Amino acid sequence: IKLTEGTYYIKVVSSSRSFSQTDSYAISVKNGNDIIISMPFAKVDSGSIIEVPVMIENIPKEGITCFNFAISYDKNILSYVGNSQGSMEYIKSDDLVIQEAEDGIRILYLDNSLRNPIRSSGVLVNLKFEANNNVAEGTTTIGYNDNWAFASFADNKFGIHSQVKFKAGNLSFGEFMTYSAEYNNLIV
């Protein structure tokens, strides 16, 4: 079987007379050299503060001069409490804005000088959430909405990047575990 690009969810149940276990897995299959914005899968305790890194990968050779996207999350499960700088220390604080909004957390980057685009992969920002105390077991997704834009400025021209992949993060609570794997051009 050749899997097409996308995310596949697999549930594995193993059991014997005295033991039974169910594990869930998400497998992402991707093709191409698209810009990738991603967040990890993590285990979380109710009432705890968690830092979720928002990562950027596969930067085009001309770099990224500006972008705008929103992160969505379930406000009944998580409360946004702030953010901290990621590993990309050359990004000026005036160029990156993170703001809680009605549709989630908006992240806007604009290289105001047009001479210092993002040219390498790394953690853009660490978002801080508090897991609400009433969550006992299960999972929640930290995803993205459909309103986004990425562009570069090179040779005195703006170029729009239409090939951007957003990979959602997943938080699991209690005994519930979720695993993730990613393969390029997977053939089974």
C-alpha positions as a Python dict, from the first residue, in 0.01 Angstrom:
ca = {
    (1, 'I'): (0, 0, 0),
    (2, 'K'): (123, 349, -76),
    (3, 'L'): (-24, 603, 164),
    (4, 'T'): (-116, 944, 30),
    (5, 'E'): (-18, 1257, 216),
    (6, 'G'): (-209, 1314, 539),
    (7, 'T'): (-248, 1199, 897),
    (8, 'Y'): (-361, 848, 980),
    (9, 'Y'): (-480, 734, 1322),
    (10, 'I'): (-412, 377, 1430),
    (11, 'K'): (-536, 206, 1744),
    (12, 'V'): (-349, -105, 1862),
    (13, 'V'): (-517, -333, 2113),
    (14, 'S'): (-313, -606, 2276),
    (15, 'S'): (-461, -843, 2530),
    (16, 'S'): (-413, -1170, 2708),
    (17, 'R'): (-604, -1343, 2985),
    (18, 'S'): (-473, -1107, 3251),
    (19, 'F'): (-374, -799, 3053),
    (20, 'S'): (-531, -560, 2808),
    (21, 'Q'): (-381, -241, 2669),
    (22, 'T'): (-491, 3, 2401),
    (23, 'D'): (-245, 246, 2243),
    (24, 'S'): (-333, 515, 1989),
    (25, 'Y'): (-88, 639, 1727),
    (26, 'A'): (-96, 921, 1473),
    (27, 'I'): (117, 876, 1162),
    (28, 'S'): (179, 1175, 935),
    (29, 'V'): (283, 1117, 575),
    (30, 'K'): (424, 1417, 389),
    (31, 'N'): (570, 1491, 49),
    (32, 'G'): (768, 1788, -73),
    (33, 'N'): (964, 2072, 84),
    (34, 'D'): (680, 2277, 229),
    (35, 'I'): (736, 2518, 516),
    (36, 'I'): (629, 2330, 829),
    (37, 'I'): (481, 2482, 1144),
    (38, 'S'): (444, 2223, 1419),
    (39, 'M'): (380, 2157, 1786),
    (40, 'P'): (463, 1838, 1976),
    (41, 'F'): (261, 1565, 2144),
    (42, 'A'): (296, 1576, 2525),
    (43, 'K'): (162, 1422, 2847),
    (44, 'V'): (5, 1675, 3087),
    (45, 'D'): (-131, 1668, 3442),
    (46, 'S'): (-452, 1854, 3535),
    (47, 'G'): (-376, 2192, 3691),
    (48, 'S'): (-20, 2205, 3556),
    (49, 'I'): (146, 2474, 3344),
    (50, 'I'): (283, 2345, 3014),
    (51, 'E'): (511, 2518, 2766),
    (52, 'V'): (430, 2425, 2406),
    (53, 'P'): (703, 2507, 2151),
    (54, 'V'): (584, 2631, 1809),
    (55, 'M'): (848, 2518, 1561),
    (56, 'I'): (923, 2624, 1204),
    (57, 'E'): (1112, 2402, 955),
    (58, 'N'): (1200, 2377, 584),
    (59, 'I'): (1272, 2745, 535),
    (60, 'P'): (1304, 2844, 166),
    (61, 'K'): (1646, 2974, 54),
    (62, 'E'): (1518, 3336, 33),
    (63, 'G'): (1394, 3312, 392),
    (64, 'I'): (1061, 3421, 535),
    (65, 'T'): (1002, 3795, 569),
    (66, 'C'): (652, 3786, 716),
    (67, 'F'): (378, 3553, 829),
    (68, 'N'): (49, 3551, 1014),
    (69, 'F'): (-138, 3251, 1156),
    (70, 'A'): (-355, 3157, 1453),
    (71, 'I'): (-329, 2869, 1698),
    (72, 'S'): (-659, 2720, 1814),
    (73, 'Y'): (-719, 2534, 2139),
    (74, 'D'): (-1009, 2424, 2358),
    (75, 'K'): (-1060, 2701, 2614),
    (76, 'N'): (-1264, 2461, 2831),
    (77, 'I'): (-949, 2250, 2880),
    (78, 'L'): (-661, 2498, 2852),
    (79, 'S'): (-608, 2858, 2958),
    (80, 'Y'): (-346, 3066, 2775),
    (81, 'V'): (-116, 3232, 3032),
    (82, 'G'): (164, 3380, 2817),
    (83, 'N'): (470, 3300, 2611),
    (84, 'S'): (848, 3303, 2613),
    (85, 'Q'): (1111, 3350, 2345),
    (86, 'G'): (1200, 3047, 2135),
    (87, 'S'): (1546, 2942, 2016),
    (88, 'M'): (1556, 3196, 1729),
    (89, 'E'): (1723, 3473, 1928),
    (90, 'Y'): (1795, 3688, 1621),
    (91, 'I'): (1422, 3763, 1585),
    (92, 'K'): (1367, 4108, 1732),
    (93, 'S'): (1084, 4143, 1983),
    (94, 'D'): (943, 4432, 1774),
    (95, 'D'): (912, 4198, 1474),
    (96, 'L'): (718, 3915, 1644),
    (97, 'V'): (377, 3972, 1804),
    (98, 'I'): (179, 3709, 1994),
    (99, 'Q'): (-172, 3810, 2095),
    (100, 'E'): (-467, 3616, 2237),
    (101, 'A'): (-772, 3675, 2016),
    (102, 'E'): (-1124, 3542, 1973),
    (103, 'D'): (-1011, 3277, 1723),
    (104, 'G'): (-712, 3161, 1930),
    (105, 'I'): (-360, 3293, 1964),
    (106, 'R'): (-250, 3511, 1671),
    (107, 'I'): (119, 3502, 1577),
    (108, 'L'): (246, 3776, 1346),
    (109, 'Y'): (602, 3819, 1221),
    (110, 'L'): (724, 4108, 1006),
    (111, 'D'): (1090, 4174, 937),
    (112, 'N'): (1053, 4552, 948),
    (113, 'S'): (1394, 4607, 788),
    (114, 'L'): (1320, 4362, 501),
    (115, 'R'): (1687, 4258, 537),
    (116, 'N'): (1678, 4003, 818),
    (117, 'P'): (1434, 3724, 717),
    (118, 'I'): (1403, 3395, 904),
    (119, 'R'): (1658, 3168, 734),
    (120, 'S'): (1684, 2869, 966),
    (121, 'S'): (1462, 2621, 1145),
    (122, 'G'): (1393, 2649, 1516),
    (123, 'V'): (1143, 2726, 1788),
    (124, 'L'): (956, 3050, 1709),
    (125, 'V'): (796, 3085, 2050),
    (126, 'N'): (698, 2881, 2355),
    (127, 'L'): (330, 2919, 2437),
    (128, 'K'): (233, 2871, 2803),
    (129, 'F'): (-98, 2708, 2897),
    (130, 'E'): (-252, 2601, 3223),
    (131, 'A'): (-440, 2272, 3210),
    (132, 'N'): (-774, 2317, 3385),
    (133, 'N'): (-819, 2117, 3708),
    (134, 'N'): (-1140, 1948, 3589),
    (135, 'V'): (-966, 1744, 3315),
    (136, 'A'): (-915, 1387, 3436),
    (137, 'E'): (-837, 1181, 3126),
    (138, 'G'): (-834, 1213, 2747),
    (139, 'T'): (-664, 1427, 2483),
    (140, 'T'): (-695, 1773, 2337),
    (141, 'T'): (-553, 1912, 2015),
    (142, 'I'): (-371, 2240, 1979),
    (143, 'G'): (-424, 2321, 1613),
    (144, 'Y'): (-445, 2603, 1360),
    (145, 'N'): (-717, 2791, 1179),
    (146, 'D'): (-742, 2838, 801),
    (147, 'N'): (-659, 3209, 797),
    (148, 'W'): (-281, 3232, 735),
    (149, 'A'): (-23, 3393, 507),
    (150, 'F'): (355, 3354, 454),
    (151, 'A'): (573, 3572, 229),
    (152, 'S'): (934, 3653, 140),
    (153, 'F'): (1098, 3967, 10),
    (154, 'A'): (1392, 3908, -225),
    (155, 'D'): (1525, 4096, -528),
    (156, 'N'): (1287, 4384, -448),
    (157, 'K'): (982, 4157, -488),
    (158, 'F'): (742, 3993, -246),
    (159, 'G'): (679, 3623, -299),
    (160, 'I'): (385, 3440, -145),
    (161, 'H'): (442, 3091, 2),
    (162, 'S'): (133, 2880, -63),
    (163, 'Q'): (290, 2548, 44),
    (164, 'V'): (277, 2553, 423),
    (165, 'K'): (196, 2249, 636),
    (166, 'F'): (57, 2289, 984),
    (167, 'K'): (106, 1996, 1219),
    (168, 'A'): (-112, 2012, 1528),
    (169, 'G'): (8, 1929, 1876),
    (170, 'N'): (-174, 1693, 2107),
    (171, 'L'): (-188, 1688, 2486),
    (172, 'S'): (-290, 1374, 2674),
    (173, 'F'): (-422, 1364, 3032),
    (174, 'G'): (-439, 1083, 3287),
    (175, 'E'): (-349, 734, 3170),
    (176, 'F'): (-441, 813, 2810),
    (177, 'M'): (-134, 809, 2583),
    (178, 'T'): (-101, 920, 2222),
    (179, 'Y'): (206, 858, 2009),
    (180, 'S'): (308, 1014, 1681),
    (181, 'A'): (533, 915, 1393),
    (182, 'E'): (608, 1077, 1060),
    (183, 'Y'): (727, 924, 735),
    (184, 'N'): (814, 1068, 397),
    (185, 'N'): (660, 883, 101),
    (186, 'L'): (566, 583, 312),
    (187, 'I'): (513, 257, 126),
    (188, 'V'): (371, -32, 328),
}
